[in-house]
Amino acid sequence: MDQIKVTFHPSGRSVAVAEGENLLQAAMEAGIHINASCGGSGTCGKCKIKIIGGAADSPMHDRLSPAEYDEGTRLACLTSIRGDLDVEIPLESQVDKSALALKGDRQQGSYLLSPKDIFQLVQGWDVDPTVFKRYVELDPPSLEDNVSDLTRLTTAIHRLHGMNGISTDFRVIRKLSRILREAAWKVTVTLVLTKKGYKLINVEAGDNRQQNYSIVIDIGTTTIFGQLLNLNECKVVACPDGLCDGTKLFAIAEASDYNAQISFGEDVITRIVYAAKPGGLEKMQETVVGTINGII
């Protein structure tokens, strides 16, 4: 089937679609946001676009005035693409990203989480990240000691650090033998404490305990927020005389963006309805992952 080219302005971004494709869906595929608080059901009237060239079918709607319709304004959710198309997205149908004061990474030293913040929130608590690194030196295998590499490693972790019942997955096992031998049996392991116990999630050659970073993501209905943390500095710092200068940070950078799922509806209920449609859940998952990857 021949593909049709749809170009969105003012971004200039294009996407190839099949004839009959819904214009709102085509915009989502192109990564273009068009306001649609009803999730594309044709009731809110917020997905107004203007056809500036090409062929498309779209009925008149009570959310459009006759003058708007005559000028080429249509509702994207009710528009079927019939040929190559140029579409203008007016400001009122776009996301106003000026509202995102945290958009983009802040430089280190900006206001994130200071020792004072942490101390006030968790005073008397020990901050103990569930993801951590440990350095391990193993005895090389011999004729008398010929257990598997994984057993050798988990035994050494238990002997040196007192952790039992460690699980892992094939991704780690696949590279384990090579790393252990290249590193002369001296490695740094990354573990996470789960509800089922400790899980080995990475093995690195040598002592890399100082490079221990984590990304935390807060997925909200409207925005998604992320922070890059230095887990080695994730400590509650005592404040002399109850005062903290707020200079010691374990959050290195932060960024945020609108949750692109807003294209499927501004509220959770509308998104649930969209997710129930064929392919809806997969599309919503793909969209939120795209936003998270952009933040990272």
VORO-656545 format. One record per residue: residue in three letters; y, z, x of N, C-alpha, C in turn. Coordinates in pm, whole numbers, plus 50000, padded with zeros to 5 digits. Atoms other than C-alpha are relative to their C-alpha. Layout:
REM VORO-656545
AlaYZXYZXYZX
...
This chain:
REM VORO-656545
Met498805000050084500005000050000501255000050088
Asp498775000849923503444990550130500795012949987
Gln499194987949998505665019350231501474996649974
Ile498595001550033509205023550104500805009850084
Lys499164991649915511965037150324501115006449916
Val498944992650068514215064250181500845006950107
Thr499084994149902517275074650382500955009549928
Phe499154989650060519165106550305501285001650080
His498694998249938522865110350377500615013249951
Pro499395004649875524845125950538499145001950124
Ser500804997449880521975135750772499504987350066
Gly500535012449946520745100050813498495000350021
Arg501444998749981517135112150809499264991149900
Ser500775009150084514545087950671498565004449989
Val501414997250020511035090650533499374988049931
Ala500735011050062508415064750436499115005749890
Val500764995050115506865069750092499394988349924
Ala500605010150086504765051049839500894997649878
Glu499245002850122506305033949537499595009649890
Gly500264990650107506635057949246500095014550041
Glu499894986249951507015088749467501235006749939
Asn498884992250051509235115949326501025002350111
Leu498964999149898512565117549509500135014150057
Leu499924986349950512635155549533498855002850096
Gln501154998349912509155155049685500214992550131
Ala499725007649879510245128049930500985007450091
Ala499054992249921513155149750039499305011550072
Met500764989249937510765178750105499204994750118
Glu500795005949892508555155850315500884996650120
Ala499085003349892511615145950518500655012450060
Gly499374987749951512605182250572501435001449954
Ile498664999550055515725177550361500015009649881
His499924990650112516735206250133500924994749891
Ile499195002750119517965198449783499805011849906
Asn500114988650090518735227849556499184996449877
Ala500835002250119516115230549281499445013449958
Ser500414986350031515975265849149498895000749896
Cys501065000150101513605255648868498684995050058
Gly501235004849938511055242649118499674985649967
Gly500225014150030511485206649010499504997249861
Ser500475002050138510735211348641501024992749913
Gly499005007550075513945193748534500845008149906
Thr499254991550093515645223348369501305005650057
Cys498824993349946518235237348611501174990550025
Gly498945009749977520175205548687500715001550133
Lys499334997649872520965216749043499654989850108
Cys500445009449896519205188549229500724986549988
Lys499245012450015521975163049175500104992650133
Ile499835008949884521995133749416500724987449951
Lys499325012450038523815100449422499284988350065
Ile500625012249949522065067049456501104990850049
Ile498955008849945524235046349690499464986350037
Gly500585013149975521805017549732498515000449980
Gly501435000650016518315006549637499575001449856
Ala500585000150135515965008749340499315013249970
Ala500634987650045514965039849148500105000949849
Asp499994997550143514085049848793500315014749976
Ser499654986350031515715080848651500685000449864
Pro499424999850134516495089648290501325007849995
Met498834991850027519735103348154499525014049965
His500364986050023519735141248128501225007549951
Asp498854992950055521885166147942500765008050106
Arg499294993549890522785181748278500954990450072
Leu499135010249941524565149248369500974995149894
Ser499025006050091527765136548214499844984850005
Pro500075014649997527975099648118500724994150121
Ala499255005149884530565094748393499185001750128
Glu500834997849881528255110048655498864989950004
Tyr501135009250003525365088548543500444985850035
Asp499485013449971527475056848555500334998450148
Glu499655000549857528525065848913498775000650090
Gly501234999849920524875068049023499435013750024
Thr500534986549982524355105549003498735001749917
Arg501284997950066520785114948918499475013950037
Leu500734987949962518505145348921498814995750084
Ala501055004349906516185142149220498615002449945
Cys501344996550049513285159149042499514990549892
Leu500375009350107513335132548766500104985550044
Thr499785013549947513815102348993498744994850068
Ser501155006849938510965078449081500514988750089
Ile499545009849902511425056449388499284986749974
Arg500555013250027510935019149327500194990150114
Gly499755008849886512245003649648500765007750106
Asp499224993549895514085010949972501255006249939
Leu498994992150070516665037149886500905007250098
Asp499024991849929519835052750024500535010349902
Val499674989050090520605086749877501025009150068
Glu499014990449950523665108749921499765013549931
Ile500174986550053523205146249880501365006950002
Pro498674993650003526485162049763499925014450048
Leu499954986449945527605195449902499415010349906
Glu500484989950094526765214149583498485000349989
Ser501475000350003523105203749619499385003950133
Gln500494996249869522835214549982500035015150016
Val499954985849966522155248750130501255002650081
Asp498824995949924525315265950250499575009250113
Lys500524991949889524135277450591501095008150070
Ser498954991549943527515292350676499795014549962
Ala500264986350043526235322750488499065007350095
Leu500934993749908523715328750764500745004450125
Ala499254994849886525725350350999499135001750122
Leu500914997849889522615355451212499354987150046
Lys500625012649963521785318551243500174997750149
Gly499955002249856520925310951605499755012850075
Asp500324988349919519885333951883501275006950045
Arg498904992349944522225361751979499715002750147
Gln500194996749861522785369252343499595014550012
Gln500414986349975521205400252486501245008750016
Gly498844991149996523585429352448500725000349868
Ser499424999550133524575420652093499345011249922
Tyr500554989150080523895445351817498654996049941
Leu501325001550059520175446051748499515014049964
Leu500474986350020518175478451757500275007850127
Ser499664991949884519665503951994499145012550002
Pro500714987249998518035536252110500495009749893
Lys499474991050103520355554551872499404996649864
Asp500605004150127519095533951578498565005049989
Ile501414996350002515485539951668499845015149993
Phe500114985449995516005576551747500285006249864
Gln499654994650131517635582751410498944996749896
Leu500995004250099514965563551220498655007050018
Val501354994949976511855577551386500035012350090
Gln499894988049918513015609951543498745008749985
Gly501214992050000509965630151642498724991949996
Trp501175008750001507635600051623499814993850137
Asp500295007849881505925582351912499864985449959
Val500095014350028506545544751899498884994350086
Asp501195004649929503185529651992499614986249945
Pro500295013550052502965491451949498504997649987
Thr501425003150021499665478851811499524989150095
Val500365010249902499745450252065500405005150138
Phe499714994249868499515461252428499154993150106
Lys500715005749886498355450552774499435011050088
Arg500624990949906496015467753016499464992050119
Tyr500515006449878495125459153376498585004950026
Val501414996749982491415457953457499484993450128
Glu500725005249883489505453953785498515001749975
Leu501424999950031485845444753738499174998850127
Asp500975002249893482825446553966499384986249980
Pro500615013350015481545411154036498525001349964
Pro501424999550035478075402753902499114999450124
Ser500995000149893475015407254119498624998749938
Leu501355000950053471255404254088499635012549921
Glu500304987550068471125440453982500895002249877
Asp499024998250108474135437853748500394986249948
Asn499825013950043473895404753564500264998749850
Val499645000850141475295411953218501004988749979
Ser499055010750030477485386353042501425003950041
Asp498614997449961481135382753140500725008449895
Leu499324992550105482295395852802499565014650001
Thr500494986249993480075426652826500575007150122
Arg499444994249877481265432353182501465004249978
Leu498584997150022484895430853070500185011749904
Thr499834989150098484565453152764499505013350055
Thr500474987749936482565478452967501055005650094
Ala498944995549908485335479453228501205005449924
Ile498894994950082487985483752958499685014049949
His500404986650047486035513152817500055010250114
Arg500044990849886485555528553160501395003850048
Leu498674997549946489185525053265500995005349896
His498994997050101491015529152934499455006849875
Gly500584992250108488585546052695499944993249866
Met500055007250128488425518752428498614994749974
Asn501345004350040485205511352240500074989649889
Gly500135008950115484005485451991500994988550000
Ile499015010749988486195457052119499394986849953
Ser500425013150047485865423851935500914989350058
Thr499165011249956487205389452025499564987649924
Asp500405012450066486945353151918499694989450105
Phe500485010549910485695320652066501094994750091
Arg498895005149918489125310252192500115007650131
Val499944991849879489085339152440498724998450082
Ile501285001149930485385336552526499914987050078
Arg500115013249938485725299652609500654999450138
Lys499305000549872488165306052896499705012150089
Leu500184987349930486905340153006499364998350137
Ser500705001449873484445329653279500884994050108
Arg499135006649902486935306653449501085009550051
Ile498904991249960489795331953451499495011550086
Leu500524988849922487645360653578499714995950144
Arg500365004449865486435340553877501224995350078
Glu498785004249931489785324553957500875011850040
Ala499184988249974491415358953946499285010450084
Ala500774990749916488765375154169499695012949924
Trp500414988850085487795397953876501095010449981
Lys498864991150025491285412953846500884993349894
Val499345006750112492845405253508500815009949917
Thr499264992350101495285417153244499514995749863
Val500485003050135493935419452891501065004049898
Thr499124996750113495995418852571499125003649882
Leu500794995250113494575438952283500915003349883
Val499284996050120495645445551927499115009849923
Leu500734990150078494625475751722500054996049853
Thr500095004150140493455463651379499315010949919
Lys500694990450087491965481851082498525001350037
Lys501414999949963488535472651217499775004350145
Gly500144995849862489225484651571500794991250094
Tyr499285007749899490445469251895499484985750006
Lys500375014049985490495431551931500654994350125
Leu499515006649879490845412852260500544986349962
Ile499395012650044493295384252201500434991050116
Asn499635008549887494095372052554499555006450130
Val500344995549865493045374352918500824991750098
Glu499165006749901495395365953208499575004250140
Ala500334997049861494815364153581501035009550059
Gly499104991049931496285392353789500585010749910
Asp499344989050073498575420453678501284994849935
Asn498855005250074500945407553410500495009849894
Arg499614990050100501655440053230501505000149974
Gln498564999850020505405435953280500474989149905
Gln499655010950091505405404053072499285002349867
Asn500654995950125504635418652732500994998649885
Tyr499025003150104506595402552452499314997149867
Ser500535002550133506105399152080501114994549911
Ile499065005050100507775380351796499645006249866
Val500214994350133508195398351464500784991649899
Ile499435008750103508925378751147500075007549868
Asp499824994450134510345391450817500224988349905
Ile499915011250093509685366050541500575005149868
Gly499364996350124512115371050255500054988449903
Thr499925010550101512585351749934501054989650036
Thr498895009049968515875336950054500054996350147
Thr499895002549857515855340650432498775004950074
Ile501054995649908513385344350716500695004450129
Phe499334994049884514395366551009498965002950107
Gly500924997549890512785369151352500685006850116
Gln499524993649879513185390751661498974998350111
Leu500835000149881511815386852013500095013850064
Leu500024986349952510755421152138499345001050136
Asn500654996049876509985434952481499215012749969
Leu500814988650043507085457752392499915010950105
Asn500014989649896507235475552727501195009449988
Glu498814991650018510675488952630500095005749859
Cys499994995150139509715498052275499735015050000
Lys500154985549987510325535152318501135007049925
Val498954991550055512225562352139500655007250117
Val499284994249887514855572852389500755012449955
Ala499304987650035516055608652374501494998450025
Cys498555001349990519805611352322500595013250051
Pro499384987749950521525637352543501145004449909
Asp498964994350085523685660152326500164992349869
Gly499965007350127522805638352027500774987050007
Leu499215012249984524695608452171499194989350070
Cys500635011449935523385574052262501054989250018
Asp499005010549978525405546152417499544986649943
Gly500485012250064523195519552256499854988350093
Thr500075011149906522825499152574498574995850030
Lys501395003349968519035500052610499354993549878
Leu500555007550112517575473152386498584995650029
Phe501295006449981513995462452335499924987149919
Ala499905012950069514995433952100500854990850086
Ile499325008849905515915405352332500864989749928
Ala499275010550073517015379352077499565000249855
Glu500335001050142517055372551705500514986949945
Ala499565012250068517405342651475499565000849855
Ser500385000350141517275335751103500314986349942
Asp499745012650070517245306650862499615001949854
Tyr500424999650139516925300050494498514997049991
Asn501405002950029513345301250369499944986649927
Ala500025013450058512655264450302499234999449869
Gln500674999650130510485274850008500995000549884
Ile498985000050104513765277349819500034986649927
Ser500065013250065513225240249748499055000049881
Phe500964999350109510385250549517500425009949892
Gly499524990350097512445276349330500695011550069
Glu499224989449938514955303749398499375013849981
Asp500624986950024512775331949263498494998950018
Val501434999649972509195342849325499184994249885
Ile500785004750116507985335148971499944984749998
Thr499985014750000509095298748992499124994550111
Arg500835004649888507355295249328498525002049969
Ile501394998050041504155309949186499554988849907
Val500315011150091504275283848911499784987250079
Tyr500165012149918504755256449171498705000650079
Ala501224998549919501915270249385498754997249919
Ala501165002450086499575266849086499764985149976
Lys500165014450018500155229149078499074994550108
Pro500885005949899497695206449265500774997450130
Gly499365001749870498615207649634501225008650021
Gly498774992149989501465231749565499915011150102
Leu500164988849907500105261249761500014995250144
Glu500035005449864499385240050068501394995650044
Lys498665004549966502865224950055500935011850028
Met499164988349978504525258950027499665006850132
Gln500404994049873502495272350318500514991950118
Glu499505008949895503405242250530501505001750019
Thr498544998749994507075247050445500435012950067
Val499604987349941507285283850536499615000550147
Val500395000649859505385277650861501024991850079
Gly498985008149934507935250550946501265008050027
Thr498824991549979510795275350898499745010150111
Ile500334990249896509035301451112499984993550138
Asn500035007049871508395276151389501404996850049
Gly498625002749961512075266651385500695012350055
Ile499424987549952513055303051431499465003450138
Ile500604997049871510595307451716500584991150108
